[in-house]
Amino acid sequence: EFIAAVNNAQRESKFVSEIANPDERAFLLEGYIFPDTYDFYVDEGAEKALSRFLSNSSAKLTDEMYLRAEELGYTMDEIINIAAIVQEESFTAESMKNVASVIHNRLKSDSYPKLQCDVSIFYLNLYVNPYIAEENADKYDALYNTYECQGLPAGPITNPGIEAINAALYPAETDYYFFVTDE
């Protein structure tokens, strides 16, 4: 029920209206379920819960953030996409800024057209493939596997927190094209 609600493109939402490629997304509103503490009520239902998530995301994503995304030459949806990768690849706020820098640098580079982030493959294997029809696996692999597709995956691979979003909006200034964040 919740997945059906998340994939409902007929929703009145600022987020849905800004998604340029809704038919390519494994889960339409992935990225906009802001990680936070929520209260849920018995028999509340998926739509009501999703409304609470989206309302919180709207409150967290300020007008200044939208302006900054535009300054960088991205939509907020693209920033959330970047932030999702940053969230999954990083463990500290400082490393998030460096990872964001690498992603931004690669997106601007002709030499590195593919992001090549392992977390996109983990997303496919852990969260997409178990919930989709087997015949769609190749479609999503081509759209989300950053070793295969150029640029950003078709959509966010997780729901990023505010530190990852801020890192995507204000990356470190580096000349880096690679990173290692594990021990």
C-alpha positions as a printed Julia matrix, in Angstrom:
183×3 Matrix{Float64}:
  0.0    0.0     0.0
  2.83   2.39    0.87
  4.79   1.61   -2.31
  1.65   2.23   -4.36
  1.22   5.59   -2.61
  4.86   6.52   -3.21
  4.49   5.71   -6.92
  1.28   7.71   -7.4
  2.21  10.34   -9.99
 -1.29  11.88   -9.84
 -0.52  13.48   -6.48
 -0.71  17.23   -5.91
  2.87  17.78   -4.83
  5.63  20.24   -5.61
  8.04  17.29   -5.61
  6.12  15.23   -8.19
  5.68  18.21  -10.49
  9.46  18.8   -10.55
 10.44  15.22  -11.39
 11.44  15.27  -15.05
 11.47  11.48  -15.53
  8.68   9.88  -13.45
  8.42   6.82  -15.72
 12.08   5.96  -15.15
 11.91   5.92  -11.34
 11.78   2.67   -9.42
 10.01   4.49   -6.58
  8.71   7.88   -7.64
  9.07   9.74   -4.34
 12.27   8.06   -3.16
 14.37  10.9    -1.78
 11.44  12.86   -0.36
 10.63  10.68    2.66
 12.66  12.85    5.0
 14.42  10.8     7.71
 13.07  12.04   11.01
 11.01  10.96   14.01
  7.31  10.61   13.24
  4.18   9.62   15.14
  1.88   7.16   13.42
 -1.6    6.15   14.48
 -3.39   2.83   14.28
 -5.31   2.45   11.01
 -3.84   5.69    9.69
 -3.09   4.3     6.22
 -0.29   4.77    3.74
 -1.57   8.01    2.16
 -1.82   9.78    5.51
  1.67   8.63    6.52
  3.1    9.68    3.16
  1.46  13.1     3.49
  3.24  13.55    6.81
  6.6   12.63    5.2
  6.09  14.98    2.26
  4.96  17.83    4.5
  8.13  17.48    6.56
 10.26  17.41    3.39
  8.56  20.6     2.2
  9.38  22.27    5.5
 13.04  21.17    5.38
 13.7   22.24    1.77
 13.8   26.02    1.99
 13.5   28.63   -0.73
 17.2   29.4    -0.19
 18.02  25.77   -0.97
 16.06  25.93   -4.22
 17.91  29.14   -5.16
 21.26  27.54   -4.36
 20.4   24.5    -6.51
 19.58  26.86   -9.37
 22.87  28.75   -8.84
 24.68  25.42   -9.24
 22.75  24.67  -12.43
 20.63  21.87  -10.94
 17.02  21.28  -10.05
 16.2   20.44   -6.45
 15.39  16.92   -7.64
 18.95  16.59   -8.98
 20.33  17.92   -5.68
 18.29  15.33   -3.77
 19.66  12.7    -6.15
 23.24  13.84   -5.43
 22.5   14.05   -1.7
 21.17  10.48   -1.69
 24.47   9.18   -3.08
 26.37  11.34   -0.6
 24.23   9.98    2.25
 24.99   6.38    1.33
 28.7    6.89    0.6
 29.6    9.02    3.65
 29.7    8.69    7.4
 30.6   12.19    8.61
 29.53  15.69    7.63
 33.08  16.51    6.52
 33.36  13.44    4.29
 29.95  14.29    2.84
 31.28  17.58    1.51
 34.23  15.83   -0.15
 32.06  13.1    -1.67
 29.67  15.78   -2.95
 32.64  17.57   -4.48
 33.66  14.41   -6.37
 30.12  13.93   -7.67
 29.87  17.56   -8.8
 33.3   17.37  -10.42
 32.41  14.19  -12.32
 29.08  15.6   -13.47
 30.92  18.56  -14.98
 33.7   16.45  -16.54
 33.84  14.91  -20.0
 36.62  12.6   -18.76
 34.43  10.91  -16.12
 30.93  10.55  -17.58
 29.99   7.76  -15.14
 29.8    8.31  -11.38
 30.77   4.69  -10.62
 29.31   4.61   -7.1
 28.89   1.18   -5.53
 25.88   2.35   -3.54
 23.79   2.5    -6.73
 24.32  -1.24   -7.2
 23.53  -1.92   -3.54
 20.29   0.03   -3.98
 19.3   -2.08   -6.97
 20.09  -5.37   -5.27
 18.63  -4.6    -1.84
 15.72  -2.26   -2.49
 14.62  -2.35   -6.12
 14.99  -5.89   -7.45
 13.1   -7.58   -4.56
 10.06  -5.33   -5.2
  9.79  -5.23   -8.99
  8.86  -7.74  -11.64
 11.87  -9.69  -12.89
 11.35  -8.44  -16.44
 11.98  -4.86  -15.23
 15.36  -5.63  -13.65
 17.36  -4.79  -16.79
 15.45  -1.53  -17.24
 16.31  -0.3   -13.76
 19.88  -1.58  -13.96
 20.41   0.63  -17.02
 18.81   3.61  -15.24
 20.37   3.31  -11.76
 23.68   1.45  -12.07
 26.19   4.31  -12.12
 28.79   2.02  -13.69
 26.44   1.72  -16.69
 24.54   5.01  -16.96
 26.1    8.4   -17.54
 25.54  11.12  -14.97
 23.06  10.75  -12.16
 20.9    7.67  -11.71
 17.23   8.0   -12.73
 16.29   8.96   -9.18
 17.55   9.15   -5.62
 18.77   5.89   -4.1
 17.72   6.75   -0.55
 16.07   9.49    1.46
 18.91  11.86    2.4
 19.16  13.8     5.63
 19.8   17.51    5.95
 23.61  17.16    6.23
 23.77  15.29    2.92
 21.46  17.81    1.25
 23.61  20.69    2.52
 26.76  18.91    1.3
 25.18  18.54   -2.15
 24.33  22.24   -2.13
 27.66  23.36   -0.64
 30.31  20.79   -1.59
 33.95  21.17   -0.65
 35.98  22.91   -3.32
 38.36  20.23   -4.6
 39.81  18.9    -7.81
 38.98  15.34   -6.72
 37.44  12.76   -9.05
 37.72   9.79   -6.69
 37.06   9.09   -3.01
 37.37   6.33   -0.45
 35.23   6.66    2.66
 35.56   3.25    4.31
 38.32   2.22    6.67
